[in-house]
Amino acid sequence: MAVAALHTLDPPDDTEAARLDRVFFALSDPVRRAILERLDTDALLVSELAAPFAISLQAVSRHIQVLVRAGLVRQERTGRISRCSLDAGPIFAAAVWLNRYSKYWQAQFDLLAAVLSETRPPGTRGQRKPKPTRKEDAR
């Protein structure tokens, strides 16, 4: 019964949460991120994508399939030739999700700025050290 209860908590594959999970999973691997970087400028054949990696063509193909399932890569096949291109749309959705948490980072930066301003010697708050003039540089 516990298995059935857990199964009902799993989101269907077409939900926004499931799509986001696939994007973050795809981005979690350095090889897949490198593939996306290579596709940033142009569509490439699978063999061209695989060239710089010290792994098999089959392993690169599996990485590409993860990227395709996440919606980050489109694959067009002509016979046995497969050309891949980047689709950055899902990355935007991930960035929007991450941006919701930027307020927490901003609060940390604000706290750091307050602490740093308290550690400056009295009378120098808000003031920067003057840059030396050319005459002072010559000394």
N, C-alpha and C positions, 0 to 999 in steps of 0.2 A: 504494500500500500504506500509506503514511503517513496518508492520509485515512481509511482503514478503521480504523487503529489509534486515531486521534483520535476517530472516531465511537464506538468502544466505551467511551471514557472519559466521554462525555456521559451523565449520569444520565437514566433514564427520567423522564417527566413526573410520575409518581405517587410519587416518592421524597420523603423528608423534605427532602433537600438541594434538590431542584428546587422544592418548595413555598416553602422559605425564600428561594431565589433570586428567585422571583416576588414575594414580599412586599417584599424589600429593593429590587428594581427599582421596584415600584409606589411605595414610599415615597421614592424618590430624586428625585421631581419635585415642585416646590413647588405646582403646580396640583393635583396629586393629593392632596397633604397638605391643601391648603385644602378640597378636596371632602370629605375625611374629617372635617375639623373641622366643616364645615357639617352633616354627617350625624350628628354626635355627639348632637344634641338631638332630631332628628326625621327621619322618612323624607320625602324630597322628590322632586318630579318632576324629570326631567332639565332641563326648561326653567327651573325654579327654581334648580337647581344652577348652570346656565350664566349666570344673570343678572349676577353681579358680575364676570365675567371678560371681558376685552377680546379674546376669541377666539370663533371660530364655534361654533355649536351642534354641528356635526359634530366639531370638535376636542375639545370637552368630552365628547362621546359616546365618542370614542376613548380618552380618559383614563379614563372610567368602565369601559370594557371591560377595560383593563389592571387596574383595581381588582377587577373581577369575576373575572378569571382568577386573581388572587392570593388570592381568597377573602375579600377585605376588604369587598366590597359585594355585596349581594343585589339583584337586579333583578326586579320583578314587573311583567308586562305585562298590560294590559287594553286590547285593541285596539291603538290607536296610542299610548296613554298608558303611560309607563314610570315606575314609582316605585322609587326607590333607598333602601336602608337599610344601615346600618353593621353589619358583622360583625367585631368586634374580636378574635375568637379567634386568627386568624393573627398578630396583633400580639403576643399573649402568647407564642406560640412564638418569635418574633423576640427578645422581651425575655429569655426564658430563655436563648437562644443567646448574646446579648450579656452576660448576667450571668455567664457562665462566665469572662469576661475581667476581671471587676471586681477580682479578686485582684491583677492587675497595677497597676490604678489605686490600690488601697489601699496597695500597697507604695510607690508614689510619694508618696502623702500621708504615710505614716509617715516616709519619708526627709525630706520637707519639714519635718515637725514636728521631727525630730531636728536638722536644720540650723538651724532657727529658734531652738530652745532653746539651741544652742551660741553663737548670736550675741547673746544677751542679756547685759547686764553681770553680772559675778559677784555673787552674793548675791540676785539677783532671779529666778532660775529658778523657775518654777512659781507665781510671785506676779504678781498683776495690779496695775496702778497703781490706787491707791485713788481712788474717785470723790470729787469735791469736795463738801463739805457746803454747806448753804445760806448759811452765813456767809461761806465762801470765794467763793461765787458772787456775793455782793453787792459784793465789792471791785472 
